Amino acid sequence: MTANTTDELCKICDGRIECAPTAILLISLVHTLYGHIGPEPDYFGKNKRQILKQTEEDAKIPYKHFTYFNQFPEEHGKRKVGATGGELDSDYDFIVVGGGTAGCVLASRLSENRKWKVLMIEAGPEEPKMALIPGLTSEFKGSNIDWQYSMRPKKGFCQNRGDRGCEVVQGRVLGGTSSINDMAYMRGSPADYDEWAINGNDGWSYSEVLPYFKYSEGNYDKDISKNKFFHSTQGPLDVGRYPYVDDNVDVLLSALNELGYNYTDVNGRHQLGFMRIQTTSYFGERVSAFTAFIEPIRKLRSNLEILPEALVTKILFDDNRETIRALGVEYIKNGTRVRAKAAKEIILSAGAINSPKILMQSGIGPKEYLEYLDMKVIYDLPVGGNFHDHLSVCLPVIKLTKTTTTSKFPEKLKDITTYYSKGVGPLSANFQVVAFLETTISDILGTPDIEVRFKGHDSNMYYDKIEMCVSLLTPKSRGQVVLNATDPLFGKPLIYPNFLKDPSDEKKLLEGIQEIVKLFDTEVFKSAEYAFDPRPILNNDCKDHDRVSEDFWLCIIKHFSTPLHNYAGTCKMGTSKDPDSVVDKSLRVYGINNLRVVDASIMPKITRGSTAAPVIMIAEKASDIIKTTWY
């Protein structure tokens, strides 16, 4: 192997894998079989300076602005179209901004009507083949198919990351975060959706959204799919369980049972309990929103255009008459600024961080802050507020002796070749055991507010420690996403999560940790020789505590808390009387005609569990709403 090849392979490592000779050989084999992640997308080419200058000048043009809720969009059929708005020749019927989890579903469903021309614009590249390998999931965080954002550092949480702030993971690739996440398929609790409906979002109760979950689900797990009330086998999204199960999975399931919890289908009638998790995978290979909804139909539909590596900078508006109408979008690709128009709608599906960012860049957001940035204000809305996530505390404290999965190089080499030829082995799996617990201060009786995941430390495949990841499912603390004052258009957004601001969040996490460490008292753990090893979590001021007390765990929470990367809420769905709302129950942006937001940002309150499945449901329901509107 030449030095140049070694250097290139070490670049692929990106610092997360030791570039020792054996590691190099393994990476070389994976690289040969599956390719590797490409370079950073280059939107500007040689014209960067010119494009930046022109775009920044456009953003500061004086513009007529409207106040929050003082104008409402008319129905499209009743609208009087002004000369500028109605007579433009539109290139597309619909433009979907973001080719991620929601965007792929929308583009697929809307293009079912062959008379509609649909454009889907994605800032990232094509989905790399390596992303389909479950065992390599952790390697994509911070890579070129991730937006590489971070949260503003604060002393009350994520302290072990120092001045870097909490880690943020958001997919920048066709398929979005569904191409780099842990693949967990969790719908949340029925109470989540019923609460949305009770607060004025008619049509979003659990009984009304369940058909949309089933519409997309293609569940091939015979034990689960036999329950026809909750599950379907007919949808395009494959859902099942990994074909590979190591010894630790059975140990953990047995220990949870000994602790008094019941095995359950967390996507069925009862969410409290534990299970070997269902995943968006098909016999050892990831199934992202892209592979499920776009790949099968991409070459069959000439009315669907997919534009990767194109950066949307703003939404274009017409305010010629009494209402404001979204006309199209402006994006940058290959060093050129391009404007695309839509006859019917612009649908923003860029995620809970980038959707509010694009809205604010376009002049829709908090009036005072946009004016402070010297940006034109089109409509005053609380965009970027209500930010929240499942705060998680991951503790690598389960030390293994008998059931360690660490392997020597020949075994690892064999695992790669076995996966390539048969699709089985350690590379075909990710974390598998999850439990849902209810604290004594649960918001709704009989529903969970704590989730616990058990993951191999530093590796999904080869590990001698297991992390207990305790996550808060019902956070009350709320943060905010705002534009970067230094560079509002192209700078990374500022994310202020305000984790643990509400005292009840910390209390629930504490109770969850205290409950789950009881596993060390079970006979199952003792028989498997699982030992509690606190050393990995004591390289901080928590080591000064004399004993494992409540104060000790509160210290640990501050140091090891981290987002679970289920960001939600920044374009909140709600009634016109709710001052925090950005979209209505049909996901239309208040005050703007022909503009919707369809992704996790519309969630009034985050669901109890991973948000991938709920986001796909939201996109399925939104597709139906849009079709009904325009047929």
C-alpha positions, 0 to 999 in steps of 0.5 A: 500500500502506497503512502498516498493511499494510506494518507487518503484512507486516514482522511476517511478516518477523519480522526475517529478511527486510529490509523494503525496498519490493521485499521487501514486495511479494514478501512481499505476493504470497506472503501473498496467494497462500498466507496467512501464519503465524498468531499464537502459540497462546493456550492460557490465554485470560483464565484464565491466572492461575487455570489456572497456580495450580491446575496448580502446586498439583496437581503438588505433591500427595504421591504414592506413588512407585516405584523404577527397575525395581522394578515392571513392567507386567503384560500388559493381558489379565492385569491385575486392574483396580481400582475406580478404573482399570477402571470409568471410562467412557473417552472414547477408546480411544487418545490420541496426544499430539503431532500431529507426524511420528510422531503423524500416522502413529499416528493414521492407522494406529490409526484404520483400525480403525473400532471404535477412537476415536482422539484426537490432541492437538497444541500447534500450529495447522493446517499453514499453506499457506506451509509447503508451499513448499520454498524458504521452509523457512528462514523457519519456524525461530523462527516461531510454528510452532516451539517456539523453544527454545534450548540452554544456552550453553557456550564449547565449541560454537555460540560464534558465537551468544554467550549465546543458546546453540545454536539449537533447531528443533522444529515446533509445528504439525500435521505437527510438524518434518516441516512445517518441516524440509529434507525430506531422506529418509534412512533411515540405515545398515543398521548402525544398526538391526542395532546396536539389535537386537544390544543387546537390542532384538529386532525392530529389525534392518534386515531387520525394519524395512525392510518398514516403510520400504517400507510408508509410501514412495510413491517416484515417482522412476523411477531409484530406485524400480526397485530393488524390494528397497529401495523401494516406490511404494505408500505414502502418503508421496511421495518423489522429487526436486525439479523445479528444478535450478540449475547449482550442483547439477551442478557439486557432483555432478561435483566430488565424483565427481572427488574419487573418490566414487561416485554412490549411492542413500543409502537403498539397499545402499551409503550411502557416496558422494553423490547428488542427494537424495531428499525428502518432496515431490511435484513441488515441494511439501512432503509432511509427515506431516500431508499424507501421513497425515492430510489424505487421511483426516481427513474420512472417519473419524468415529472420529478426532478432531484437537485443534490448539492444545491444550497437554498438561500431564500424563498421568493415572495410577491406582496403585490396586493393585500396578501403575500404569496411564496413564488419560488426559491433562490439557490446556489449550485456550481457557482451560479445563483438560480431562481426556480418558481412554483405555480402551486406551493413551496414546501419547506422540509429542511429540518428543525434547524434549517427550516427556521434558518431559511425562513428567517433568511427570507424575512419571516421571523422575529421582527426585532431580531431581523431588523437588528441584523439589518435584514428585510422583514416580510412577516413577523412570526416567532420562528426559531422558538420552542426548540427542544430535544430529548436530552440524553445522559450516556454513561459507559459504566457496564464493564464486560468480561464474559460477553465482550465482543472485541475481536482481533483483526482476522475476525474483523476482516472475516466480519466485513467479508461475511457482511458483504457476501451475506448481509449478516454479522456485527456490521448488520446491527446497531443498538438493539435494546430499549426500555421506556420508563415512567417516573413518579412525576410523569405528565400523563399517568401510564405514559413514559417520560424516560427512554433507556438505550444500551449501546456498545461504547465507542463501537456498535460492533466491537466493545467491552463496555456498554453505555446506558443512555438515559433520555428525557422524553418529555422536556419542558425546557425550551430553547431557540435557533437564531441567525448568526449575526456575523454572517446571517446568510451563510454562517452556521445558525446559533442554537441556544438549547436551554437544556435543564432550564425547567427543574422538572427535567433534571428531576426526571433524568435523575430518577431515570438514572437511579432506576436503571442502575438497579440492574446491577443488583439483578441476578442476571447481571451478576451471572453475566459478570456485568460490573459497574465501572465508574472510572470512565465518568470520573475524569471531572469534578464529580470524582470529589463526591464521597459516594454515589449519591443524588448530588453525584448523579446531578453532577454527572448529568451536567457533564454527560448530558447530550442531545439525542438529535431529535430536534423539534418545535421551531416552526410550531403548529398551533392556532392563530390564538397561540402566540408561539405558533408559526404554522396552522393545522394544515402546516401553512405558514401564517400570513403567507400564501402557498408556503408550508413547513413539513418536518419535525419543526412543526411539532408543538411538543416532541413525541416520546421516542425517536422522531424519524417515524413521526416525521414520515407520518407528518409528511404522509399526512401533509401530502394528503392535505396538499393533494386535497387542496389542489385536486 
